[in-house]
Amino acid sequence: MRFLLRFLLLFLLACVTALHAKDFLGKEIAKPEKTARIIVTCYGGAVQELAIFAPQKIIAHPEAARFVFFEKLFPDLARKESVGTFNDVNLETLFKLKPDVVFAGVTSQVTNDRIEKSGIKLFTLGIGKHTLPTLLAEFEAVGGYLDQEAKAARLVAFWNETLARIQSSLPQEHKRVKVLYANGSNQLSSEGKGWWGDAFITQAGGINVAHAVAVKGALNAETLLEFDPDVVILSNNKNFQTSRDAIKKNPLYKNLKAVQNDRVFVAPVGGFWWDRPSPEAILGIVWLAKVLYPDAMQELNLYELTARFYKDFYGYDLSKEAYATFFATTKEQR
């Protein structure tokens, strides 16, 4: 009898868990009987993540024209309207569209609270504040919420398998490369512990020189010279973009080892920026590992991995010609 009661308790707990999903804030979101209308109110790879699991259910999302290839992957989504982003959301339009659930970024709590108080379910996403564990957990949570558990499991398995291949090929700790991941149009800023830039570097086997800097901290010339990174990675995000030429020509940075050795790179862009958290960010981590350790990572074929990812998760056959466009602004490393 005791065994039977324990079995029933475990069964009931499993059923309750299956009816809920935890968002980035740890809040349990009850799964509706039918989720047919989704609105996304943030960037940060959110639309790309939702598109993997339920593209046909997205009725509005932020304008995606900046991601030309994403619109080729999901042309129907390219025609969907936007209700705004983060704390600049047109709530009147959002309410009129009557979504079953809104997927929103963790950094827009004021607007998120107003949406939730209206009675609409709100699922908070981690966006740029993700670490590796929270991002993989979110894939499972979102996949489960949308009844796509099997696809979410495949996605997480792809990440873990690829990360293991990187780790197995990395050099010893004392041979690791110091990396600065930077963005900013007027001044350089970087991301320390607790933001994706740190995970981007460390998962590729690099040492983030800004690990201990205040999150999204601005960097002055003195700090840069003190860090003296071996490699500088620049974001391709057009809102913060700093070009290779701007860094190389700036007298404040000319004495950096990375600049003197021409080791300044711009991150690629596929369906989303490869240096920011999204389902295909794993491809950016592979790219970075190959930039940092080209000899050690020769067996990792980035095109093959990218084509496999696009086929398995986007249902898209990626040609080498299309793949080459991802590197249009980078110092080529494939």
Buried (B, 14 or more C-beta within 10 A) or exposed (E): EEEEEEEEEEEEEEEEEEEBBBBBEEEEBEBEEEBEBBBBBBBBBBBBBBBBBBBEBBBBBBBBEBBEBBBBBBEEBBEBEBBBBBBEBBBEBBBEEEBBBBBBBBBBBEBBEBBBEEEBBBBBBBBBBBBBEBBBBBBBBBBBBBEBBEBBBBBBEBBEEBBEBBEEBBEEEEEBBBBBBBBBEEEBBBBBBBBBBBBBBBBBBBBBBBBEBEBBBEBEBEBBEEBEBBBBBBBBBEEBBBEBEBBBEBEBBEEBBBBEEEBBBBBBBBBBBBBBBBBBBBBBBBBBBBBBBEEBBEEBBBBEBBBBBBEBBBEBEBEEEBBEBBBEBBEEBB
